[in-house]
Amino acid sequence: MNDNTDPAVRVGDQIGSGKKLEFKLTIETGHGGDTDHNRVEELISLAFNDILYDEVFTDALQAKEYISSTVVRLDKQNG
């Protein structure tokens, strides 16, 4: 993932004839409560899949062959 704190898109290396777009999402909450990190990750992934099937979103991507996505919690990725 992009370590930059700016929420801007980063266009990564070309994958075959495709592109790789990476975004960083930050969620902040107040103190208290026990966050179910796995459930939050699952819900973000589900919501993101809904976006991928949105016609306006896919038109903006202009993807010709496929659209694939991955949601990874950064603290899981780093250790």
Secondary structure, DSSP 8 states (H G I E B T S, - for coil): ----SS---EE---BTTB--EE--------S-S---HHHHHHHHHHHHHHHHT-HHHHHHHT-SS--------HHHHT-
